[in-house]
Amino acid sequence: MEAKARTPVGARTVGYLKSHPILSLLVLTPGIPEYLSSSSPINAIVLNPPQFVFQLLANLGLYGSGALLIHDAATRWRKGWATIFLLGAGYGILEEGVALSTLFDPNAGPVGALGFYGHWLGVNWVWAAGIVPFHAIYSISLPILLLGMAIPETRAKPLLGRRGTIKRSWSSPSTSSS
């Protein structure tokens, strides 16, 4: 009997990620802005695994959903990188302003010393000028770009289904007078 050739684990992993593009995008989204910038400690995987899992799930919820929705919106609207960048900036404003309050709270942890400079109309403009483009580039645009480079067929194809995106007519049925 001929021995069955085994495929390396790396090749199987790449094949799996290529056949699951949503998962591929979800893997990229927290990794680039959080772990490469060291905003989330990667050493927590060894030092405090429950904390790492919690942060990973929170980051997947924050970054993954935003990148996925922006990818699909730009694809369905047939728009380019300017739209992805602008939607990414909007994402950055929502995440930092609404979800984390770092745009408005001078004592927010991640802001540090920048929390005391550049406030006008309640907004920390010094922090906003740096963090909003950061999210537009690293949290949204770069993961979408890398997904398109790794899996080219995702460039022109939405990743989410059509459920909930079909335009419905909300007019009531006409009543006939008999």
C-alpha positions as CSV (number, residue, x, y, z in Angstrom):
1,M,0.0,0.0,0.0
2,E,1.2,3.4,-0.9
3,A,1.7,5.8,2.0
4,K,-0.6,8.8,1.9
5,A,1.2,12.1,1.5
6,R,0.5,14.5,4.2
7,T,0.0,18.2,3.6
8,P,1.9,20.5,5.9
9,V,-0.2,22.2,8.6
10,G,0.7,25.6,7.2
11,A,-0.7,24.7,3.8
12,R,-3.9,23.3,5.3
13,T,-4.3,26.5,7.4
14,V,-3.8,28.7,4.3
15,G,-6.3,26.6,2.4
16,Y,-8.8,26.8,5.2
17,L,-8.5,30.6,5.5
18,K,-8.8,31.0,1.7
19,S,-12.0,29.1,1.7
20,H,-13.3,31.2,4.6
21,P,-12.7,34.8,3.7
22,I,-14.7,36.2,6.6
23,L,-12.6,34.4,9.1
24,S,-9.5,35.6,7.2
25,L,-10.6,39.2,7.6
26,L,-11.4,38.6,11.2
27,V,-7.9,37.2,11.8
28,L,-6.3,40.3,10.3
29,T,-8.4,43.0,11.9
30,P,-7.3,42.9,15.5
31,G,-3.8,41.7,14.7
32,I,-2.7,44.8,12.9
33,P,-3.9,47.7,15.0
34,E,-3.8,46.0,18.4
35,Y,-1.0,43.5,18.6
36,L,1.5,45.0,16.1
37,S,1.1,48.4,17.8
38,S,1.3,46.7,21.2
39,S,-2.0,48.4,22.3
40,S,-3.1,44.9,23.5
41,P,-0.3,42.9,25.1
42,I,0.5,39.8,23.1
43,N,2.4,38.3,26.1
44,A,-1.0,37.9,27.8
45,I,-1.4,34.7,25.8
46,V,1.1,33.2,28.2
47,L,0.9,35.3,31.3
48,N,-2.9,35.6,31.5
49,P,-4.7,33.4,28.9
50,P,-8.3,34.3,30.1
51,Q,-7.5,38.0,29.7
52,F,-6.0,37.4,26.3
53,V,-9.1,35.5,25.1
54,F,-11.4,38.2,26.5
55,Q,-9.4,41.0,24.7
56,L,-9.3,39.0,21.5
57,L,-13.0,38.5,21.5
58,A,-13.6,42.2,22.3
59,N,-11.2,43.3,19.5
60,L,-12.8,40.9,17.1
61,G,-16.1,42.5,17.9
62,L,-14.8,46.0,17.5
63,Y,-12.5,45.7,14.5
64,G,-13.9,42.7,12.7
65,S,-17.5,43.9,12.4
66,G,-16.3,47.4,11.2
67,A,-14.0,46.0,8.5
68,L,-16.5,43.5,7.3
69,L,-19.3,46.0,7.0
70,I,-17.1,48.6,5.3
71,H,-15.7,46.0,2.8
72,D,-19.2,44.9,1.9
73,A,-20.5,48.5,1.6
74,A,-17.7,49.5,-0.7
75,T,-18.1,46.4,-2.8
76,R,-21.9,46.6,-3.1
77,W,-21.7,50.4,-3.9
78,R,-18.9,49.7,-6.4
79,K,-16.7,52.4,-4.7
80,G,-13.0,52.5,-4.3
81,W,-10.3,53.2,-1.7
82,A,-11.4,56.8,-1.0
83,T,-14.7,55.4,0.2
84,I,-13.0,52.7,2.3
85,F,-10.7,55.3,3.8
86,L,-13.6,57.7,4.6
87,L,-15.7,54.9,6.1
88,G,-12.7,53.9,8.1
89,A,-12.3,57.4,9.5
90,G,-16.0,57.2,10.4
91,Y,-15.3,53.9,12.1
92,G,-12.4,55.5,14.0
93,I,-14.7,58.3,15.2
94,L,-17.3,55.8,16.4
95,E,-14.9,53.5,18.1
96,E,-12.8,56.2,19.8
97,G,-15.6,58.7,20.4
98,V,-18.6,56.5,21.2
99,A,-17.3,53.1,22.3
100,L,-14.1,54.1,24.1
101,S,-14.8,57.9,24.8
102,T,-11.1,58.7,24.2
103,L,-12.0,61.7,22.0
104,F,-13.8,63.4,24.8
105,D,-12.4,62.1,28.1
106,P,-9.0,63.8,29.0
107,N,-8.4,61.1,31.6
108,A,-8.9,58.1,29.3
109,G,-6.1,55.6,29.7
110,P,-4.8,55.3,26.1
111,V,-4.7,59.0,25.6
112,G,-2.0,59.6,28.2
113,A,-0.4,63.0,28.2
114,L,-2.2,64.0,25.1
115,G,-5.4,64.2,27.1
116,F,-4.6,67.6,28.5
117,Y,-3.8,69.4,25.2
118,G,-5.9,70.5,22.2
119,H,-9.4,70.5,23.6
120,W,-12.0,72.6,21.9
121,L,-15.7,72.1,22.0
122,G,-15.2,69.1,24.2
123,V,-13.1,67.2,21.7
124,N,-9.4,66.3,22.1
125,W,-8.3,67.4,18.6
126,V,-4.7,66.4,19.1
127,W,-5.7,62.8,19.9
128,A,-8.3,62.8,17.2
129,A,-5.9,64.0,14.5
130,G,-3.7,61.0,15.2
131,I,-6.1,58.2,16.1
132,V,-8.8,58.7,13.4
133,P,-6.4,58.3,10.5
134,F,-4.7,55.4,12.3
135,H,-8.0,53.5,12.4
136,A,-8.8,54.5,8.8
137,I,-5.5,53.0,7.6
138,Y,-4.5,50.2,10.0
139,S,-7.8,49.0,11.4
140,I,-9.9,49.1,8.2
141,S,-8.0,49.8,4.9
142,L,-4.9,47.6,5.5
143,P,-6.8,44.4,6.5
144,I,-9.2,44.9,3.5
145,L,-6.2,45.4,1.2
146,L,-4.3,42.3,2.6
147,L,-7.5,40.2,2.2
148,G,-7.8,41.3,-1.4
149,M,-4.2,40.5,-2.1
150,A,-4.4,37.1,-0.4
151,I,-7.7,36.1,-1.8
152,P,-8.2,38.2,-5.1
153,E,-11.8,37.0,-5.7
154,T,-12.9,38.9,-2.6
155,R,-12.1,42.3,-4.2
156,A,-15.3,42.4,-6.2
157,K,-17.5,40.1,-4.1
158,P,-19.4,41.0,-0.9
159,L,-18.6,38.6,2.0
160,L,-22.0,38.8,3.7
161,G,-25.2,37.5,2.2
162,R,-28.0,39.5,0.8
163,R,-30.3,39.0,3.8
164,G,-31.4,42.3,5.2
165,T,-29.9,44.3,2.3
166,I,-32.7,43.8,-0.2
167,K,-34.8,46.9,-0.7
168,R,-38.4,46.2,0.3
169,S,-41.5,48.1,-0.5
170,W,-43.2,49.2,2.7
171,S,-46.3,50.5,1.1
172,S,-49.5,49.0,2.3
173,P,-51.6,46.9,0.0
174,S,-54.2,48.9,-1.8
175,T,-57.7,48.5,-0.5
176,S,-60.4,48.0,-3.0
177,S,-63.8,49.6,-2.5
178,S,-66.4,47.1,-3.4
